[in-house]
């Protein structure tokens, strides 16, 4: 991946973008949330404190998915009544980006998909089955979450959200869809669930007693 370096407008420290297409990042020195413009960086906020996080994944963790190496370069943290989870922004050695969801020891890798017309007008309650692209998915969870914090590089601006709604759908062959209502026009992400060991993760965060 090509790297771009600029200076933080808040503290002047160097800020390196590992991924040239990143739109937002955080300063590792002063925790400012920074958005890239055509010529400079603009401070738009400050990173909130993260909740206690048991995940071994961190910025810089590397892994493999579909035989393609990737590196973790950012994350969005959410909280809801049942706990919380991380959406890790990952970039492959091909330059593509995707999301590694890390929720209570369950992992999914998804990419942004074109909206599926089959979802239009559907009443998506838990247990509803829908045909999307010739595959049958069942609605498994509907989650109202609170945006908690961001870290690292993201492909879009994401720093001023409040309540976020997600609808998850799964197929019998481990395919996975999530409908993201954080934008006015819902977004569709798709991929599949994957085991921790199958990701072949390295450079993990170490915990006492490991």
C-alpha positions as CSV (number, residue, x, y, z in Angstrom):
1,X,0.0,0.0,0.0
2,X,1.2,3.5,-0.8
3,X,1.6,5.8,2.2
4,X,0.8,9.5,2.4
5,X,2.1,11.7,5.2
6,X,0.6,15.0,6.4
7,X,0.9,17.0,9.6
8,X,-1.9,17.1,12.3
9,X,-3.5,20.6,12.3
10,X,-3.9,20.4,16.1
11,X,-0.5,19.3,17.4
12,X,1.7,19.4,14.2
13,X,2.7,15.7,14.6
14,X,3.2,13.6,11.4
15,X,0.1,11.7,10.4
16,X,0.7,8.8,8.0
17,X,-2.1,7.3,5.9
18,X,-1.3,3.7,5.1
19,X,-4.2,3.6,2.6
20,X,-4.2,6.4,0.0
21,X,-8.0,6.3,-0.3
22,X,-8.7,7.0,3.4
23,X,-10.9,10.0,4.1
24,X,-10.7,10.1,7.9
25,X,-8.1,9.2,10.5
26,X,-7.1,9.9,14.1
27,X,-3.9,11.5,15.3
28,X,-2.0,9.0,17.4
29,X,-0.5,11.8,19.4
30,X,-3.4,14.2,20.4
31,X,-6.4,12.0,19.5
32,X,-7.9,14.5,17.1
33,X,-10.3,13.2,14.5
34,X,-9.0,14.4,11.2
35,X,-10.7,14.6,7.8
36,X,-8.8,14.9,4.5
37,X,-9.7,17.7,2.2
38,X,-8.2,18.3,-1.3
39,X,-5.1,19.9,0.1
40,X,-5.0,19.6,3.9
41,X,-6.3,17.9,7.1
42,X,-9.2,19.4,9.1
43,X,-9.8,18.6,12.7
44,X,-13.5,17.8,13.2
45,X,-13.5,16.4,16.8
46,X,-11.7,14.4,19.4
47,X,-11.7,10.6,20.0
48,X,-14.0,9.5,22.8
49,X,-12.5,7.2,25.4
50,X,-12.8,3.5,24.4
51,X,-14.7,1.1,26.7
52,X,-12.8,-1.9,28.1
53,X,-12.1,-4.0,25.0
54,X,-11.3,-7.7,25.3
55,X,-10.5,-8.0,21.5
56,X,-7.0,-9.2,20.6
57,X,-7.3,-7.4,17.3
58,X,-5.7,-3.9,17.0
59,X,-4.5,-1.4,14.4
60,X,-1.7,-3.1,12.6
61,X,-3.0,-6.7,13.1
62,X,-2.5,-8.7,9.9
63,X,-4.4,-11.7,8.6
64,X,-5.6,-13.6,5.5
65,X,-9.1,-13.9,4.0
66,X,-9.9,-15.7,0.8
67,X,-6.1,-16.3,0.3
68,X,-5.5,-12.5,0.3
69,X,-3.4,-10.9,3.0
70,X,-4.8,-7.9,4.8
71,X,-3.9,-5.4,7.5
72,X,-6.2,-3.6,10.0
73,X,-6.0,0.2,9.6
74,X,-9.0,1.5,11.5
75,X,-12.1,0.7,13.5
76,X,-15.6,1.9,14.6
77,X,-16.7,0.9,18.0
78,X,-20.4,0.4,18.9
79,X,-22.3,-0.3,22.1
80,X,-25.8,-1.6,22.6
81,X,-27.9,-3.2,25.5
82,X,-26.2,-6.5,25.0
83,X,-22.6,-5.3,25.0
84,X,-20.5,-3.9,22.2
85,X,-18.5,-4.8,19.1
86,X,-15.8,-3.5,16.8
87,X,-16.0,-3.0,13.0
88,X,-12.4,-3.2,11.9
89,X,-11.5,-1.5,8.6
90,X,-9.1,-3.8,6.8
91,X,-7.2,-3.3,3.5
92,X,-6.0,-6.1,1.3
93,X,-2.7,-6.2,-0.6
94,X,-4.8,-5.7,-3.7
95,X,-5.8,-2.2,-2.4
96,X,-9.4,-3.3,-1.8
97,X,-11.0,-2.5,1.6
98,X,-13.5,-4.4,3.7
99,X,-14.8,-4.8,7.3
100,X,-14.0,-7.4,9.9
101,X,-16.7,-7.5,12.5
102,X,-15.6,-8.6,15.9
103,X,-18.6,-9.3,18.1
104,X,-18.3,-11.6,21.2
105,X,-15.9,-14.0,19.5
106,X,-17.9,-14.1,16.3
107,X,-16.2,-12.8,13.2
108,X,-17.6,-11.8,9.8
109,X,-15.9,-10.2,6.8
110,X,-18.1,-8.0,4.6
111,X,-17.8,-5.5,1.7
112,X,-20.1,-2.8,0.5
113,X,-22.6,-4.2,-2.0
114,X,-25.0,-2.5,-4.5
115,X,-28.4,-2.2,-2.9
116,X,-30.6,-5.3,-3.5
117,X,-34.0,-4.3,-5.0
118,X,-35.4,-7.5,-3.4
119,X,-35.2,-5.8,0.0
120,X,-37.4,-2.9,-1.1
121,X,-40.7,-3.0,0.8
122,X,-39.8,-6.0,2.9
123,X,-40.9,-6.0,6.5
124,X,-37.7,-7.3,8.0
125,X,-38.7,-8.8,11.4
126,X,-36.6,-11.4,13.1
127,X,-37.2,-14.8,11.4
128,X,-38.2,-13.3,8.1
129,X,-36.7,-15.1,5.1
130,X,-35.8,-13.2,1.9
131,X,-34.3,-14.1,-1.5
132,X,-31.3,-11.9,-2.2
133,X,-29.5,-12.7,-5.5
134,X,-30.8,-16.2,-5.6
135,X,-29.8,-17.1,-2.0
136,X,-32.2,-17.3,0.9
137,X,-31.3,-15.3,4.0
138,X,-33.1,-15.2,7.4
139,X,-33.2,-12.1,9.5
140,X,-31.4,-13.0,12.7
141,X,-31.0,-9.7,14.7
142,X,-32.1,-6.1,14.7
143,X,-29.8,-3.9,16.7
144,X,-30.1,-0.3,17.8
145,X,-26.6,0.6,18.8
146,X,-24.8,3.8,20.0
147,X,-21.7,4.9,18.1
148,X,-18.9,5.1,20.8
149,X,-15.6,5.9,19.1
150,X,-13.4,5.7,16.1
151,X,-9.7,4.9,15.6
152,X,-7.3,4.9,12.6
153,X,-8.2,5.2,8.9
154,X,-11.7,5.0,7.5
155,X,-13.1,5.2,3.9
156,X,-15.7,7.9,4.9
157,X,-16.4,10.5,7.5
158,X,-17.8,8.9,10.7
159,X,-17.4,10.9,13.8
160,X,-20.8,12.6,14.7
161,X,-23.2,9.6,14.7
162,X,-25.6,8.9,17.6
163,X,-28.0,5.9,17.4
164,X,-27.3,3.4,14.6
165,X,-29.6,0.7,13.4
166,X,-28.5,-2.6,11.9
167,X,-30.4,-5.6,10.5
168,X,-28.4,-8.8,10.1
169,X,-29.4,-11.7,7.8
170,X,-27.7,-15.1,7.5
171,X,-27.9,-18.0,5.1
172,X,-27.5,-21.7,5.9
173,X,-24.1,-21.7,4.2
174,X,-22.6,-19.0,6.4
175,X,-23.2,-16.1,4.0
176,X,-24.0,-12.9,5.8
177,X,-25.7,-9.6,5.0
178,X,-26.1,-6.5,7.2
179,X,-28.3,-3.5,6.4
180,X,-26.7,-0.4,7.8
181,X,-29.1,2.5,8.6
182,X,-26.4,5.0,9.6
183,X,-27.0,6.9,6.4
184,X,-30.2,8.4,5.0
185,X,-30.1,5.8,2.3
186,X,-29.5,2.4,3.9
187,X,-26.3,0.6,2.9
188,X,-25.9,-3.1,2.2
189,X,-22.8,-5.1,3.2
190,X,-22.3,-8.7,2.4
191,X,-19.7,-11.5,3.1
192,X,-19.6,-14.5,5.3
193,X,-18.8,-15.6,8.8
194,X,-15.3,-16.9,9.5
195,X,-13.5,-18.7,12.3
196,X,-10.8,-16.8,14.3
197,X,-8.1,-19.4,13.4
198,X,-9.0,-19.3,9.7
199,X,-8.1,-15.6,9.6
200,X,-4.4,-16.5,10.5
201,X,-4.1,-13.3,12.5
202,X,-0.7,-12.0,13.6
203,X,0.5,-8.9,15.5
204,X,-2.3,-9.3,18.0
205,X,-2.7,-7.4,21.3
206,X,-1.3,-9.4,24.2
207,X,-3.1,-9.8,27.5
208,X,-1.6,-10.7,30.8
209,X,-1.5,-14.4,31.3
210,X,-1.4,-15.3,27.5
